[in-house]
Amino acid sequence: MGDKIKKVNVWLSSVLGDRSTAGFEVNTRTVDVLYQLAEASEARCNQSALLIDDLKQKTSEYQAEGAHLQDVLLQGVGLSCGSLSGAASDHVAALVDGAMVLAVRDTSLCSFLPAVNQLSSGLLEAEKSHRTAEREMRALRKRLAAAMVTRSSLQEDVRRTAQNQSVDSAKAEDKLLDMDFVKAKAKELSNRRERAEAKLVSRKMDKWVTHPAVVQLSEEVATLRHDVARLKKQLEPYMDLSPSPSLAQVKIEEAKRALAALDSQLEANVQFK
């Protein structure tokens, strides 16, 4: 545990330098994690150092090989680096840079032409891809514009729906309040009716004195009066006749009895009312 902490502190100091390290809780978990990070960082640094050394060595080799090839080339044509003019040196450098960019083996025309043709084909393909991408971009822009319009319309619909919902909620609350008031009023009236009925029962009030009973009696009186008027109208033809005394007497007695009964019933109903 102590060796790990020591290695972690050394690694943090090498990584952060003069900057202060952030405080962390020293426990087995944090020390193990930092120790693994330190080992991974050390291995990565060693690999990077080996790679840098290898690249430096290859650079030296390439530079030596380039100088050797340059000397061989110049000696083959009977030239030297000092005998070339500034323009010629620039042209040679440009030719070398072009060969390196094209990644050809040499600077011959047979090597340059296929590389240039390949680049031209790549350029045409790139331009074709660019035109295709532009068409797709225009289509996407149109769809995006339509989507933005739809989005704005949906937002407006949502706003209106929310506004209508708030209005409906307010109306529903008002209706609930009215319903509660009506229920409370109905309950109050029901209680008052029950108390009134109980009071009437306690006072032994006759049911015929109630309003429905009075209305019923009034209807019965009106019916009886209509019957009396009808019977009187039926007797009118017999008033001017001179019937036989016996039959007339019988009819008159029957009519008188019926009329008397109706009058008695009518008077009884009127007096009761």
Secondary structure, DSSP 8 states (H G I E B T S, - for coil): -HHHHHHHHHHHHHHHTTS-------SHHHHHHHHHHHHHHHHHHHHHHHHHHHHHHHHHHHHHHHHHHHHHHHHHTT--GGGS-HHHHHHHHHHHHHHHHHT-SSSSHHHHHHHHHHHHHHHHHHHHHHHHHHHHHHHHHHHHHHHHHHHHHHHHHHHHHHHHHHHHHHHHHHHHHHHHHHHHHHHHHHHHHHHHHHHHHHTT--GGGSHHHHHHHHHHHHHHHHHHHHHHHHHHHHHS----HHHHHHHHHHHHHHHHHHHHHHHHHHHH-
